[in-house]
Amino acid sequence: MAAVETTRPAPFGAITTYRAINSLSNVVLAFRAWNDARVTRKSLSKLSDRELDDIGLCRGDIELLGR
């Protein structure tokens, strides 16, 4: 039985294009995570100390969320 080489090199610029798209995707994901944490902190800041205590948080814990 003969062995056949089935791998081919990537087309010119394919790896660079992949890395650029992957980097852009990572930036978008980081922005979404930051924005989600920002919205959560803003919502929690509107709660009273009593409401925060009910969910097991204190004012100092709010800034630590999302980090």
DSSP file (Angstrom, degrees, kcal/mol; ACC not computed):
  #  RESIDUE AA STRUCTURE BP1 BP2  ACC     N-H-->O    O-->H-N    N-H-->O    O-->H-N    TCO  KAPPA ALPHA  PHI   PSI    X-CA   Y-CA   Z-CA
    1    1 A M              0   0    0      0, 0.0     2,-0.3     0, 0.0     0, 0.0   0.000 360.0 360.0 360.0 135.7    0.0    0.0    0.0
    2    2 A A        -     0   0    0      1,-0.0     2,-0.4     0, 0.0     0, 0.0  -0.675 360.0-128.1 -93.1 143.1    1.4    3.4   -0.9
    3    3 A A        -     0   0    0     -2,-0.3     2,-0.5     2,-0.0    -1,-0.0  -0.740  22.2-155.7 -88.9 136.9    1.4    6.4    1.4
    4    4 A V        -     0   0    0     -2,-0.4     2,-0.6     2,-0.0     0, 0.0  -0.948  14.8-129.9-117.6 131.5    0.0    9.6    0.0
    5    5 A E        +     0   0    0     -2,-0.5    -2,-0.0     1,-0.1     0, 0.0  -0.687  30.0 172.9 -78.4 119.3    0.9   13.0    1.3
    6    6 A T        +     0   0    0     -2,-0.6     2,-0.3     2,-0.0    -1,-0.1   0.455  43.0  98.5-110.2  -2.0   -2.4   14.8    1.9
    7    7 A T        -     0   0    0      0, 0.0    -2,-0.0     0, 0.0     0, 0.0  -0.654  48.6-172.8 -89.6 144.3   -1.2   18.0    3.6
    8    8 A R        -     0   0    0     -2,-0.3     2,-0.1     3,-0.0    -2,-0.0  -0.957  29.5-103.5-129.8 150.4   -0.9   21.2    1.6
    9    9 A P        -     0   0    0      0, 0.0     3,-0.1     0, 0.0     0, 0.0  -0.396  45.3 -99.3 -69.6 152.3    0.6   24.5    2.6
   10   10 A A        -     0   0    0      1,-0.1     3,-0.1    -2,-0.1     5,-0.1  -0.387  46.3 -95.0 -68.3 148.7   -1.9   27.3    3.4
   11   11 A P    >   -     0   0    0      0, 0.0     3,-2.2     0, 0.0     4,-0.4  -0.232  57.7 -75.6 -61.2 155.8   -2.5   29.9    0.7
   12   12 A F  T 3  S+     0   0    0      1,-0.3     0, 0.0     2,-0.1     0, 0.0  -0.302 118.5   7.9 -56.8 125.5   -0.5   33.1    0.8
   13   13 A G  T 3> S+     0   0    0     -3,-0.1     4,-2.4    -2,-0.1    -1,-0.3   0.379  92.8 115.5  86.7  -4.0   -1.8   35.4    3.5
   14   14 A A  H <> S+     0   0    0     -3,-2.2     4,-2.4     2,-0.2     5,-0.2   0.906  77.5  47.0 -66.9 -40.9   -4.2   32.9    5.0
   15   15 A I  H  > S+     0   0    0     -4,-0.4     4,-2.5     2,-0.2    -1,-0.2   0.912 113.1  48.9 -68.6 -41.5   -2.4   32.7    8.4
   16   16 A T  H  > S+     0   0    0      2,-0.2     4,-2.2     1,-0.2    -2,-0.2   0.912 112.3  48.9 -63.4 -42.4   -2.1   36.5    8.6
   17   17 A T  H  X S+     0   0    0     -4,-2.4     4,-2.5     2,-0.2     5,-0.2   0.914 111.0  50.4 -63.3 -43.3   -5.8   36.9    7.8
   18   18 A Y  H  X S+     0   0    0     -4,-2.4     4,-2.7     1,-0.2    -2,-0.2   0.931 111.3  48.0 -60.1 -46.6   -6.7   34.2   10.4
   19   19 A R  H  X S+     0   0    0     -4,-2.5     4,-2.4     2,-0.2    -1,-0.2   0.883 111.5  50.4 -64.1 -38.5   -4.6   36.0   13.1
   20   20 A A  H  X S+     0   0    0     -4,-2.2     4,-2.3     2,-0.2    -1,-0.2   0.929 113.7  44.3 -65.2 -45.6   -6.1   39.4   12.3
   21   21 A I  H  X S+     0   0    0     -4,-2.5     4,-2.4     2,-0.2    -2,-0.2   0.897 113.5  51.3 -66.3 -40.0   -9.6   38.1   12.5
   22   22 A N  H  X S+     0   0    0     -4,-2.7     4,-2.1    -5,-0.2    -2,-0.2   0.897 110.4  49.0 -64.0 -40.8   -8.8   36.1   15.7
   23   23 A S  H  X S+     0   0    0     -4,-2.4     4,-2.0     2,-0.2    -2,-0.2   0.920 111.5  48.9 -64.7 -43.9   -7.4   39.3   17.3
   24   24 A L  H  X S+     0   0    0     -4,-2.3     4,-2.3     1,-0.2    -2,-0.2   0.895 110.3  51.9 -62.3 -40.4  -10.4   41.3   16.3
   25   25 A S  H  X S+     0   0    0     -4,-2.4     4,-2.4     1,-0.2    -1,-0.2   0.900 108.3  51.2 -62.8 -41.1  -12.6   38.7   17.7
   26   26 A N  H  X S+     0   0    0     -4,-2.1     4,-2.3     2,-0.2    -1,-0.2   0.877 108.9  51.2 -64.5 -37.6  -10.7   38.7   21.0
   27   27 A V  H  X S+     0   0    0     -4,-2.0     4,-2.4     2,-0.2    -2,-0.2   0.923 110.7  48.3 -64.6 -44.2  -11.1   42.5   21.2
   28   28 A V  H  X S+     0   0    0     -4,-2.3     4,-2.4     1,-0.2    -2,-0.2   0.913 112.0  49.2 -63.2 -43.0  -14.8   42.2   20.7
   29   29 A L  H  X S+     0   0    0     -4,-2.4     4,-2.2     1,-0.2    -1,-0.2   0.894 111.2  49.6 -64.4 -39.6  -15.1   39.5   23.3
   30   30 A A  H  X S+     0   0    0     -4,-2.3     4,-2.4     2,-0.2    -1,-0.2   0.904 110.8  50.0 -65.6 -40.8  -13.1   41.6   25.8
   31   31 A F  H  X S+     0   0    0     -4,-2.4     4,-2.6     2,-0.2    -2,-0.2   0.910 110.4  50.0 -63.7 -42.2  -15.3   44.6   25.2
   32   32 A R  H  X S+     0   0    0     -4,-2.4     4,-2.5     2,-0.2    -2,-0.2   0.911 111.3  48.5 -63.2 -42.2  -18.5   42.6   25.7
   33   33 A A  H  X S+     0   0    0     -4,-2.2     4,-2.2     2,-0.2    -2,-0.2   0.918 112.5  48.6 -64.3 -43.1  -17.2   41.2   29.0
   34   34 A W  H  X S+     0   0    0     -4,-2.4     4,-2.2     1,-0.2    -2,-0.2   0.923 112.9  47.7 -61.5 -44.3  -16.2   44.6   30.2
   35   35 A N  H  X S+     0   0    0     -4,-2.6     4,-2.6     2,-0.2     5,-0.2   0.898 110.1  51.7 -66.8 -40.3  -19.6   46.1   29.2
   36   36 A D  H  X S+     0   0    0     -4,-2.5     4,-2.3     1,-0.2    -1,-0.2   0.921 111.8  47.1 -60.9 -43.3  -21.4   43.2   30.9
   37   37 A A  H  X S+     0   0    0     -4,-2.2     4,-2.6     2,-0.2    -2,-0.2   0.886 111.4  51.9 -65.4 -38.4  -19.5   43.8   34.1
   38   38 A R  H  X S+     0   0    0     -4,-2.2     4,-2.3     2,-0.2    -2,-0.2   0.925 110.8  46.8 -63.5 -45.6  -20.1   47.5   33.9
   39   39 A V  H  X S+     0   0    0     -4,-2.6     4,-2.4     2,-0.2    -2,-0.2   0.899 112.9  50.1 -64.1 -41.0  -23.9   47.0   33.5
   40   40 A T  H  X S+     0   0    0     -4,-2.3     4,-2.6    -5,-0.2     5,-0.2   0.934 111.2  47.8 -63.5 -46.3  -23.9   44.6   36.4
   41   41 A R  H  X S+     0   0    0     -4,-2.6     4,-2.0     1,-0.2    -2,-0.2   0.896 111.7  51.0 -61.7 -39.5  -22.0   47.0   38.7
   42   42 A K  H  X S+     0   0    0     -4,-2.3     4,-0.8     2,-0.2    -1,-0.2   0.915 111.8  46.8 -64.2 -42.9  -24.3   49.8   37.7
   43   43 A S  H >< S+     0   0    0     -4,-2.4     3,-0.7     1,-0.2     4,-0.4   0.910 113.0  48.6 -65.5 -42.5  -27.4   47.7   38.5
   44   44 A L  H >< S+     0   0    0     -4,-2.6     3,-1.1     1,-0.2    -1,-0.2   0.834 104.1  60.8 -68.0 -31.3  -26.0   46.5   41.9
   45   45 A S  H 3< S+     0   0    0     -4,-2.0    -1,-0.2     1,-0.2    -2,-0.2   0.769  98.5  58.6 -66.0 -24.5  -25.0   50.1   42.8
   46   46 A K  T << S+     0   0    0     -4,-0.8    -1,-0.2    -3,-0.7    -2,-0.2   0.650  88.7  95.1 -78.9 -15.1  -28.7   51.1   42.6
   47   47 A L  S <  S-     0   0    0     -3,-1.1     2,-0.1    -4,-0.4    -3,-0.0  -0.411  79.4-114.0 -77.2 153.3  -29.7   48.5   45.2
   48   48 A S     >  -     0   0    0     -2,-0.1     4,-2.4     1,-0.1     5,-0.2  -0.336  29.2-106.6 -76.9 166.1  -30.0   49.4   48.9
   49   49 A D  H  > S+     0   0    0      1,-0.2     4,-2.3     2,-0.2     5,-0.1   0.869 122.5  54.0 -61.1 -36.3  -27.6   48.0   51.5
   50   50 A R  H  > S+     0   0    0      2,-0.2     4,-1.8     1,-0.2    -1,-0.2   0.919 108.9  47.2 -63.9 -44.8  -30.5   45.7   52.7
   51   51 A E  H  > S+     0   0    0      2,-0.2     4,-1.1     1,-0.2    -2,-0.2   0.886 111.8  50.6 -66.2 -38.8  -31.0   44.3   49.2
   52   52 A L  H  <>S+     0   0    0     -4,-2.4     5,-2.9     1,-0.2     3,-0.5   0.906 108.4  52.5 -64.0 -40.7  -27.3   43.7   48.8
   53   53 A D  H ><5S+     0   0    0     -4,-2.3     3,-1.2     1,-0.2    -1,-0.2   0.863 102.5  59.7 -63.2 -35.6  -27.2   41.9   52.1
   54   54 A D  H 3<5S+     0   0    0     -4,-1.8    -1,-0.2     1,-0.3    -2,-0.2   0.832 109.7  42.1 -61.9 -32.7  -30.1   39.7   51.0
   55   55 A I  T 3<5S-     0   0    0     -4,-1.1    -1,-0.3    -3,-0.5    -2,-0.2   0.322 123.3-104.1 -98.9   8.1  -27.9   38.5   48.0
   56   56 A G  T < 5S+     0   0    0     -3,-1.2     2,-0.3     1,-0.3    -3,-0.2   0.768  81.3 114.4  82.9  26.2  -24.8   38.2   50.1
   57   57 A L      < -     0   0    0     -5,-2.9     2,-0.3    -6,-0.1    -1,-0.3  -0.840  45.5-156.8-123.6 161.9  -22.9   41.2   49.0
   58   58 A C    >>  -     0   0    0     -2,-0.3     3,-1.5    -3,-0.1     4,-0.7  -0.851  41.6 -95.7-127.6 170.3  -21.8   44.5   50.5
   59   59 A R  H >> S+     0   0    0     -2,-0.3     3,-0.9     1,-0.3     4,-0.6   0.856 122.5  57.7 -55.3 -38.0  -21.0   47.8   48.8
   60   60 A G  H 34 S+     0   0    0      1,-0.2     4,-0.4     2,-0.2    -1,-0.3   0.756  99.0  60.1 -66.2 -24.5  -17.2   47.0   48.7
   61   61 A D  H X> S+     0   0    0     -3,-1.5     4,-0.7     1,-0.2     3,-0.6   0.732  88.3  73.6 -75.0 -22.4  -17.9   43.8   46.7
   62   62 A I  H X< S+     0   0    0     -3,-0.9     3,-1.1    -4,-0.7    -1,-0.2   0.911  94.6  49.2 -62.2 -44.6  -19.5   45.6   43.8
   63   63 A E  T 3< S+     0   0    0     -4,-0.6    -1,-0.2     1,-0.2    -2,-0.2   0.731 105.2  59.8 -68.6 -20.7  -16.2   47.0   42.5
   64   64 A L  T X4 S+     0   0    0     -3,-0.6     3,-1.2    -4,-0.4    -1,-0.2   0.642  82.3 104.5 -81.7 -13.5  -14.6   43.6   42.6
   65   65 A L  T << S+     0   0    0     -3,-1.1   -24,-0.1    -4,-0.7    -3,-0.0  -0.438  82.6  18.3 -69.8 138.2  -17.1   42.1   40.3
   66   66 A G  T 3         0   0    0     -2,-0.1    -1,-0.2     1,-0.0   -29,-0.1   0.612 360.0 360.0  81.3  12.7  -15.9   41.4   36.7
   67   67 A R    <         0   0    0     -3,-1.2    -2,-0.1   -30,-0.1    -3,-0.0   0.406 360.0 360.0-110.9 360.0  -12.2   41.6   37.5
